[in-house]
Amino acid sequence: MVNKAPNVGGIILDLRLTRGMDQNELAEKTGYSQSYISRIENGGVNPSLKALRKIAKVFGVEENFFFGNNKVYSLDNDQISFGHLNKKIRGFIAKENSIPYIEFAKDLSNGGMTTEELDALRIVIKSRKRGK
């Protein structure tokens, strides 16, 4: 059986979109042209190891991320697995202004709220969804 090579361009595209970054921003941060980034993401060219290192540095991952289990993201030296989440949620997580909400969710998951507080929160969320 032949092992299929990883889709490095697709992984880079997914990381870029997850982080809410456009090709021009990635190009600027790596020093490569937007057209080169586009060709990598579309599979038109395989990036050099030097390019992968620069791209990995921008995203805060190791170079081997592109060749192995790419469901683990490195954020501020913490290894976080959220590749299984849908793109909308990953995009939210990647945005800087989502930090207070993520901290709130972390507190909830650690038992930081009583049952009554959680019930009250559910009522508030439902009413806001209905526009009240």
C-alpha positions in Angstrom: 0.0 0.0 0.0 1.3 3.5 -0.9 1.0 6.2 1.7 -0.6 9.3 0.3 1.4 12.5 0.9 -0.3 15.0 3.2 -2.1 18.0 1.5 0.3 20.6 2.9 -1.4 23.4 0.9 -4.8 22.4 2.2 -3.5 22.3 5.8 -2.0 25.8 5.4 -5.3 27.0 3.9 -7.3 25.6 6.8 -4.9 27.1 9.4 -5.1 30.5 7.6 -8.9 30.5 7.5 -9.1 29.3 11.0 -7.0 32.1 12.2 -9.1 34.6 10.2 -6.1 35.6 8.0 -6.2 36.4 4.3 -3.4 35.4 1.8 -2.0 38.9 1.8 -1.5 38.9 5.5 0.2 35.5 5.5 2.4 36.7 2.6 3.3 39.8 4.5 4.2 37.9 7.7 6.3 35.3 5.9 7.9 37.6 3.3 6.6 35.6 0.4 4.3 36.9 -2.3 0.5 36.5 -2.2 0.7 34.5 -5.5 3.2 32.1 -4.0 0.9 31.5 -1.0 -2.0 31.0 -3.4 0.0 28.4 -5.4 0.9 26.5 -2.2 -2.7 26.4 -1.0 -4.0 25.3 -4.4 -1.4 22.6 -4.7 0.4 24.3 -7.7 3.7 24.2 -5.9 5.2 22.4 -2.9 6.7 24.8 -0.4 10.4 24.5 0.5 11.3 23.5 4.1 12.4 27.1 4.6 8.9 28.3 3.6 7.2 25.8 5.8 9.3 26.9 8.7 8.3 30.6 8.2 4.6 29.6 7.7 4.7 27.4 10.8 6.2 30.2 12.9 3.4 32.6 11.8 0.8 30.0 13.0 2.7 29.0 16.1 3.0 25.3 15.1 6.0 23.0 14.5 7.1 22.2 10.9 6.1 18.6 11.4 2.5 19.8 12.0 2.1 19.8 8.2 3.1 16.1 7.9 1.4 14.4 10.9 -1.5 14.8 13.2 -2.6 18.3 12.2 -5.5 18.4 14.7 -3.3 19.8 17.4 -2.8 23.5 17.5 -0.1 25.2 19.4 -1.2 28.4 21.2 1.1 30.1 23.6 3.0 26.8 24.3 -0.3 24.9 25.1 -1.2 22.1 22.7 -4.9 22.3 22.0 -6.8 19.9 19.9 -9.8 21.5 18.1 -9.4 20.2 14.6 -12.5 18.1 15.1 -14.6 21.2 15.5 -16.5 22.8 12.6 -14.8 25.6 10.7 -17.2 28.3 12.2 -16.2 27.3 15.7 -12.5 27.1 14.9 -12.7 30.5 13.3 -14.3 32.0 16.4 -11.7 30.4 18.6 -8.9 31.8 16.5 -10.0 35.4 16.9 -8.4 37.5 19.5 -11.6 39.1 20.7 -13.1 35.7 21.6 -10.8 35.2 24.6 -13.3 36.4 27.2 -15.9 34.0 25.8 -13.4 31.1 25.8 -12.4 31.9 29.4 -16.1 31.9 30.3 -16.7 28.5 28.6 -13.6 27.2 30.5 -15.0 28.3 33.8 -18.4 26.7 32.9 -16.7 23.4 32.1 -14.7 23.4 35.3 -17.9 23.7 37.3 -17.7 27.4 37.9 -21.4 27.9 37.9 -24.3 26.4 39.9 -27.2 24.7 38.3 -29.4 27.7 39.0 -26.9 30.0 37.3 -26.7 27.8 34.3 -30.5 27.7 34.0 -30.6 31.5 34.2 -27.9 31.7 31.5 -30.0 29.4 29.2 -33.0 31.6 29.6 -30.9 34.7 28.7 -29.5 33.0 25.6 -32.9 31.9 24.4 -34.4 35.3 24.9 -31.6 37.0 23.0 -31.9 34.5 20.1 -35.5 35.5 19.8 -34.6 39.2 19.8 -36.1 40.1 23.2 
